[in-house]
């Protein structure tokens, strides 16, 4: 938050920096109180402590490496999703 807000301020975008600080602080407060907030996926990398550019975990990360079976319903939706997870 601090580095992004500083970057916005260096570009002269004071309102955007203030809006960013307000929104993030409001979201953090709601997460502390309720356990979630709207747009929580925007914080997924930070909550999972992943580096910038590191891909998120997928269903395949939770499967054993050598022996498992996945039964698929609605394959027209699920098959492309699994393909994307496999590709990373």
N, C-alpha and C positions, 0 to 999 in steps of 0.2 A: 504494500500500500504506500509506504513512505517513498520508495524509489519511483513509483509510477506517478504519484502526486507531484513530486519534485520535478519530474520530467515534464509534466503538463504545465507546471508553473514556469519552467524555463522557456517554454514555447509561448508564454503569455496567456495561457488558457486557465485563468484563475477560477472561473466559475466551474469549469469541468473538474478541476482539482478539488474544489470544495464539495461538489456534488459526489465525487468518488469517495472522499472521506466520510461524508454523511451516510451514503448508501452502505458502504462496507461496515461502518460502525453500527448502523441500525441492523444489518443482517447478522453481525456477530452477536449482538444483544438478543435478537430473536432466537438464534441457535442456542445460546446459553439458557434461555427461558423455556423454549418449546422443543428444542432438539432438532429443529429444521427451519428453513426459511424458503421463500420463493426464490427460484434461481440458484438453489444450493449446488447444482451441478457446476456452476462457475467456480466453486471453491474446492472441487473434488481433488485437484492436483495438490493443493496445499494441505487438505485434510489427510490425504494418503501419504504425504511427505515425499512426493515424486519430484524429480528434477524437471525443469522446463524442457519440453519436447519428448519426454518419456511417455510411452503409450500407457493408457489406463489398463487395469486388470480386466480380464474378460472371463466368461464362463469356462473357457478352456484352461485357464490358469489354475482352476480349482479341481480339475480332473487328474486322476493318476496318470503318470507318464506312459505307462505301457498297456494297461488293460481296462477299458471302460466301454460302455455301450450307451448311446444317446438315442432315445426314441423321439421322433419328431412328428408333431401334428401341425397342420397349416404350413406345409413345407414351402409353399410359394413365398412365405414371409420369413420363415426360420432359416432356410437353406442359405440365402444370401447373407444373412446376419452371421451365421457360423463361418461362412467363407471369409467374410471380412475380419472376424476374430482370428482366424487361422493366419491370414495375411498380415495381421498386426496393424 
